[in-house]
């Protein structure tokens, strides 16, 4: 028996499970708090606020009579309002409602005005979006954003001569001016296919010429879960120096080799901590941005890279940071709809619908990369969960909002028979989607 391998697999599973539970608990707590606080503001009394399901591990009752609890099964949560028949608020408890006075019914979810019920339901997804926006905005406030002019804050280890130094402002690369990062990016793809290039930099008030690696070498800065790179054992900080025996000094050279191979196996020569080793992997079909703005399938190995130095940063203003938060949240929403439409159109595989295992792996990978990456993942998942809950499927918040819209339009709520049928169909759809995602996690590569 491979005891070390078994131990490693167990530790990896435990790390993924803990990271997933922590991320999910944060997102669920924010979502349910949205329901709770807007319901309270609207005059609706919450009897229970639960993080998790099943037997209670801890609980306390506050001065408003709401029991706050942590339950044993940490995969979700709920708010049970006065008069609810169950934790899903799918219908009223008729016995409870019959015992309440007219004034007391006003404090139930089912006896409150339509506007209060709709606001309470919508608040859950809304708070998920607010969490995402605030987190994405907070990141540039704490870490800053790259200066307009390319400036080296720190260098990354590479197996190539590098005469650049922290504090250097990059003025030109191989004689091409680089006044900003847009120009540096354009130069990066245009420099010769050589391990080193010539930099003109401003150092201590004087212009000097030095030699260094290409601005964007094949330095691995992230490894995607369930990717060919992850299965091949590649890690953040590795440098791919050759593919199929041919040197790849620029990241664009690596991309060209993968693209030309059309999914054929590739042998890599990898530099790690001063030593080199070979690894073989097979690129896998993954969605990428198409020219028309949609998605299309391409073969990828599952890594990303950036510049070979850490850019110098400046402080970000609150308005600038808030704009970044809004743009990143909107980008996730737009990307989700683009992915769904591309799957329906058949331009990308339905294997791109992930289930809990893939999400747990992605969360674990983000946690391993550091607190910033983990927090970013929590914010991204919060947007995705908020958006999913707005889908017009009964049992989800979006389905409840459809029922409220029906009541507003018709002047009366849907009949109990219609609600029961709709809830059954909605539950079946949600379970089918969960099982489909889980099967993708298990059988798709």
VENNOR-V141002 format. One record per pair of residues at least 24 apart in sequence whose C-alpha atoms are under 8 Angstrom apart, sorted by the first residue. I is the first residue (numbers start at 1). J is the second residue. D is the distance in Angstrom with one decimal. If there is no record, write none. Layout:
BEGIN
i | j | d
I | J | D
I | J | D
END
This chain:
BEGIN
i | j | d
15 | 364 | 6.3
16 | 360 | 5.5
16 | 361 | 5.7
16 | 363 | 6.8
16 | 364 | 4.5
16 | 365 | 7.9
17 | 360 | 6.5
17 | 364 | 7.7
19 | 360 | 7.1
19 | 363 | 6.0
19 | 364 | 5.4
19 | 367 | 6.7
20 | 359 | 7.5
20 | 360 | 4.9
20 | 363 | 5.9
20 | 364 | 6.9
21 | 74 | 6.6
21 | 75 | 7.0
23 | 363 | 7.6
23 | 378 | 5.6
24 | 75 | 7.1
24 | 76 | 7.3
24 | 378 | 7.9
25 | 51 | 7.2
25 | 74 | 7.1
25 | 75 | 7.4
25 | 76 | 7.0
26 | 378 | 7.9
27 | 128 | 6.9
27 | 378 | 7.2
27 | 381 | 7.8
27 | 382 | 5.6
28 | 76 | 6.0
28 | 77 | 6.3
29 | 77 | 7.3
30 | 124 | 7.5
30 | 127 | 6.3
30 | 128 | 6.4
30 | 131 | 7.5
31 | 123 | 7.7
31 | 124 | 4.3
31 | 125 | 6.2
31 | 126 | 7.9
31 | 127 | 5.8
31 | 128 | 5.7
31 | 386 | 7.8
32 | 77 | 7.1
32 | 78 | 6.1
32 | 79 | 6.3
32 | 124 | 5.8
33 | 124 | 7.2
33 | 127 | 7.9
34 | 120 | 7.6
34 | 123 | 4.9
34 | 124 | 4.6
34 | 125 | 7.8
34 | 126 | 7.4
34 | 127 | 5.4
35 | 79 | 7.3
35 | 120 | 5.1
35 | 121 | 6.1
35 | 122 | 7.6
35 | 123 | 5.3
35 | 124 | 5.0
36 | 79 | 6.6
36 | 120 | 7.4
38 | 119 | 6.9
38 | 120 | 5.3
38 | 123 | 6.5
39 | 109 | 8.0
39 | 116 | 7.1
39 | 117 | 7.6
39 | 119 | 7.6
39 | 120 | 4.9
42 | 116 | 5.5
42 | 120 | 7.7
43 | 106 | 7.5
43 | 107 | 5.6
43 | 112 | 7.8
43 | 116 | 8.0
44 | 81 | 7.2
44 | 82 | 7.5
44 | 106 | 7.2
44 | 107 | 4.3
44 | 108 | 5.3
44 | 109 | 5.9
44 | 112 | 7.0
45 | 81 | 5.8
45 | 82 | 5.7
45 | 107 | 5.5
45 | 108 | 6.2
45 | 109 | 7.8
46 | 79 | 6.7
46 | 80 | 5.9
46 | 81 | 4.1
46 | 82 | 5.8
47 | 79 | 7.6
47 | 80 | 5.7
47 | 81 | 5.3
47 | 82 | 5.7
48 | 78 | 7.9
48 | 79 | 5.6
48 | 80 | 5.0
48 | 81 | 6.9
49 | 77 | 7.8
49 | 78 | 6.1
49 | 79 | 4.6
49 | 80 | 6.6
50 | 77 | 5.3
50 | 78 | 5.3
50 | 79 | 6.3
51 | 76 | 6.5
51 | 77 | 4.4
51 | 78 | 6.7
52 | 76 | 5.1
52 | 77 | 4.5
52 | 78 | 7.6
53 | 77 | 6.2
81 | 108 | 6.4
81 | 109 | 6.2
82 | 107 | 7.1
82 | 108 | 4.8
82 | 109 | 6.8
83 | 108 | 5.5
83 | 109 | 6.9
83 | 110 | 7.1
84 | 108 | 7.7
84 | 109 | 7.2
84 | 110 | 7.6
88 | 395 | 7.2
90 | 395 | 7.1
90 | 423 | 7.8
114 | 404 | 6.9
114 | 408 | 7.6
117 | 404 | 8.0
118 | 401 | 6.2
118 | 404 | 6.5
121 | 397 | 5.9
121 | 400 | 7.2
121 | 401 | 7.1
122 | 397 | 6.8
122 | 398 | 7.9
122 | 401 | 7.4
124 | 386 | 7.3
124 | 397 | 7.9
125 | 385 | 7.5
125 | 386 | 4.1
125 | 387 | 6.8
125 | 389 | 6.4
125 | 390 | 6.9
125 | 397 | 7.8
126 | 386 | 6.9
127 | 386 | 7.9
128 | 382 | 5.2
128 | 383 | 6.0
128 | 385 | 7.4
128 | 386 | 5.3
129 | 329 | 7.3
129 | 382 | 6.7
129 | 383 | 5.4
129 | 386 | 6.4
131 | 379 | 6.6
131 | 382 | 7.1
132 | 325 | 7.3
132 | 329 | 6.4
132 | 378 | 8.0
132 | 379 | 4.4
132 | 380 | 6.6
132 | 382 | 6.1
132 | 383 | 6.1
133 | 322 | 7.3
133 | 325 | 4.4
133 | 326 | 5.5
133 | 328 | 7.7
133 | 329 | 6.1
133 | 379 | 7.8
134 | 322 | 7.4
134 | 325 | 6.4
135 | 325 | 7.2
135 | 375 | 7.6
135 | 376 | 7.3
135 | 379 | 6.3
136 | 321 | 7.8
136 | 322 | 7.9
136 | 324 | 6.8
136 | 325 | 4.4
136 | 326 | 7.9
136 | 328 | 6.9
136 | 329 | 7.7
136 | 376 | 7.1
136 | 379 | 7.1
137 | 321 | 4.6
137 | 322 | 4.9
137 | 323 | 7.4
137 | 324 | 5.9
137 | 325 | 4.3
137 | 326 | 7.8
138 | 321 | 6.9
138 | 325 | 7.9
139 | 321 | 8.0
139 | 372 | 8.0
140 | 315 | 7.7
140 | 316 | 6.1
140 | 321 | 6.0
141 | 315 | 6.7
141 | 316 | 5.5
141 | 317 | 7.2
141 | 318 | 7.2
141 | 321 | 6.4
143 | 313 | 7.7
143 | 315 | 7.8
144 | 313 | 5.4
144 | 314 | 5.2
144 | 315 | 4.7
144 | 316 | 5.5
145 | 313 | 5.0
145 | 314 | 5.6
145 | 315 | 6.6
145 | 316 | 6.3
146 | 311 | 5.9
146 | 312 | 5.8
146 | 313 | 4.3
146 | 314 | 6.2
147 | 311 | 7.4
147 | 312 | 6.0
147 | 313 | 5.2
147 | 314 | 5.7
148 | 180 | 5.6
148 | 181 | 6.9
149 | 179 | 5.8
149 | 180 | 4.6
149 | 181 | 6.6
150 | 178 | 7.5
150 | 179 | 7.3
150 | 180 | 5.8
150 | 181 | 5.9
150 | 184 | 7.6
150 | 311 | 6.8
150 | 312 | 7.6
151 | 311 | 5.7
151 | 312 | 5.4
152 | 309 | 6.0
152 | 310 | 6.1
152 | 311 | 5.2
152 | 312 | 5.7
153 | 309 | 7.1
153 | 310 | 5.3
153 | 311 | 5.3
153 | 312 | 4.6
153 | 313 | 7.9
154 | 309 | 5.7
154 | 310 | 5.0
154 | 311 | 7.3
155 | 308 | 6.6
155 | 309 | 4.5
155 | 310 | 6.3
156 | 308 | 5.8
156 | 309 | 5.6
156 | 310 | 7.5
157 | 237 | 7.8
158 | 219 | 8.0
158 | 239 | 7.1
159 | 239 | 8.0
159 | 271 | 7.2
159 | 274 | 7.1
160 | 195 | 7.0
160 | 196 | 7.3
160 | 212 | 7.4
160 | 213 | 6.1
161 | 196 | 7.3
161 | 211 | 7.1
161 | 212 | 5.8
161 | 213 | 6.7
162 | 211 | 6.1
162 | 212 | 4.1
162 | 213 | 6.1
163 | 210 | 5.7
163 | 211 | 5.5
163 | 212 | 5.6
164 | 210 | 6.6
164 | 211 | 7.2
164 | 212 | 6.3
167 | 203 | 6.9
167 | 312 | 8.0
168 | 201 | 5.8
168 | 202 | 5.7
168 | 203 | 5.1
169 | 201 | 5.3
169 | 202 | 5.0
169 | 203 | 6.9
170 | 199 | 6.9
170 | 200 | 6.3
170 | 201 | 4.6
170 | 202 | 6.7
171 | 199 | 7.5
171 | 200 | 5.5
171 | 201 | 5.2
171 | 202 | 6.9
172 | 199 | 5.8
172 | 200 | 5.1
172 | 201 | 7.0
173 | 197 | 7.0
173 | 198 | 5.8
173 | 199 | 4.7
173 | 200 | 6.5
174 | 198 | 4.9
174 | 199 | 6.2
174 | 200 | 8.0
175 | 199 | 7.8
175 | 200 | 7.7
184 | 215 | 7.9
188 | 214 | 7.0
188 | 215 | 5.7
188 | 216 | 6.4
189 | 250 | 8.0
189 | 252 | 6.7
193 | 248 | 7.7
193 | 249 | 6.4
193 | 250 | 6.9
193 | 253 | 7.9
194 | 249 | 6.0
194 | 250 | 7.9
195 | 249 | 4.9
195 | 250 | 7.7
213 | 308 | 7.6
214 | 249 | 7.0
214 | 250 | 6.3
214 | 308 | 7.8
215 | 307 | 5.5
215 | 308 | 5.9
216 | 250 | 6.0
216 | 251 | 6.0
216 | 305 | 7.3
216 | 306 | 5.7
216 | 307 | 4.6
216 | 308 | 5.7
217 | 249 | 5.7
217 | 250 | 4.4
217 | 251 | 4.9
217 | 305 | 7.7
217 | 306 | 7.8
217 | 307 | 7.3
217 | 308 | 6.6
218 | 248 | 7.3
218 | 249 | 6.8
218 | 250 | 5.8
218 | 251 | 4.3
218 | 254 | 6.9
218 | 305 | 6.6
219 | 251 | 7.6
219 | 305 | 5.7
219 | 306 | 7.5
219 | 308 | 7.3
220 | 303 | 6.2
220 | 304 | 6.0
220 | 305 | 5.3
221 | 303 | 7.3
221 | 304 | 5.8
221 | 305 | 5.1
221 | 306 | 7.2
222 | 303 | 5.6
222 | 304 | 5.4
222 | 305 | 7.0
223 | 302 | 5.9
223 | 303 | 4.7
223 | 304 | 6.9
224 | 302 | 5.2
224 | 303 | 6.2
224 | 362 | 7.4
224 | 365 | 7.9
225 | 302 | 7.9
225 | 358 | 7.3
225 | 361 | 6.2
225 | 362 | 5.6
225 | 365 | 7.0
226 | 358 | 7.5
226 | 445 | 6.8
227 | 284 | 7.3
227 | 301 | 6.2
227 | 302 | 5.1
227 | 445 | 7.7
228 | 281 | 5.8
228 | 282 | 6.1
228 | 283 | 5.9
228 | 284 | 6.6
228 | 300 | 7.9
228 | 301 | 5.1
228 | 302 | 6.3
229 | 281 | 6.9
229 | 301 | 5.5
229 | 302 | 5.7
229 | 303 | 6.7
230 | 302 | 7.6
231 | 281 | 7.9
232 | 279 | 6.5
232 | 280 | 6.8
232 | 281 | 6.0
237 | 272 | 7.3
238 | 270 | 6.6
238 | 271 | 5.9
238 | 272 | 5.1
239 | 270 | 5.7
239 | 271 | 5.1
239 | 272 | 6.7
240 | 268 | 6.7
240 | 269 | 5.9
240 | 270 | 4.5
240 | 271 | 6.3
241 | 268 | 7.7
241 | 269 | 5.7
241 | 270 | 5.9
241 | 271 | 6.7
242 | 268 | 5.8
242 | 269 | 5.0
242 | 270 | 7.3
243 | 267 | 5.7
243 | 268 | 4.6
243 | 269 | 6.3
244 | 268 | 6.3
245 | 269 | 7.5
251 | 305 | 7.3
258 | 283 | 7.2
258 | 299 | 7.0
258 | 300 | 6.8
258 | 301 | 7.7
259 | 298 | 7.7
259 | 299 | 6.6
259 | 300 | 7.8
262 | 299 | 6.3
263 | 299 | 5.7
284 | 445 | 7.3
286 | 348 | 7.6
286 | 352 | 7.8
287 | 348 | 6.0
287 | 352 | 7.9
294 | 338 | 5.9
294 | 339 | 7.7
294 | 342 | 6.7
295 | 338 | 6.9
295 | 339 | 6.7
295 | 342 | 5.9
295 | 347 | 6.8
295 | 348 | 6.9
296 | 342 | 7.4
296 | 347 | 5.2
296 | 348 | 5.6
297 | 347 | 6.6
297 | 348 | 5.3
297 | 349 | 7.7
329 | 380 | 7.5
329 | 383 | 6.6
332 | 380 | 7.1
332 | 383 | 7.1
332 | 384 | 7.4
333 | 383 | 7.2
333 | 384 | 7.2
333 | 387 | 7.2
336 | 384 | 7.8
351 | 440 | 5.6
351 | 444 | 6.0
352 | 440 | 7.9
353 | 437 | 5.7
353 | 440 | 7.1
354 | 437 | 4.9
354 | 438 | 7.1
354 | 440 | 6.5
354 | 441 | 6.3
355 | 434 | 6.4
355 | 435 | 7.8
355 | 436 | 7.5
355 | 437 | 3.9
355 | 438 | 4.6
355 | 439 | 7.7
355 | 440 | 6.9
355 | 441 | 5.9
356 | 437 | 7.4
356 | 438 | 6.5
356 | 441 | 7.8
357 | 438 | 6.9
357 | 441 | 6.0
358 | 441 | 5.7
393 | 426 | 5.4
393 | 429 | 7.9
394 | 422 | 6.0
394 | 423 | 5.2
394 | 425 | 7.4
394 | 426 | 4.5
394 | 427 | 7.1
395 | 423 | 5.8
395 | 426 | 5.8
395 | 427 | 6.3
396 | 426 | 7.9
END
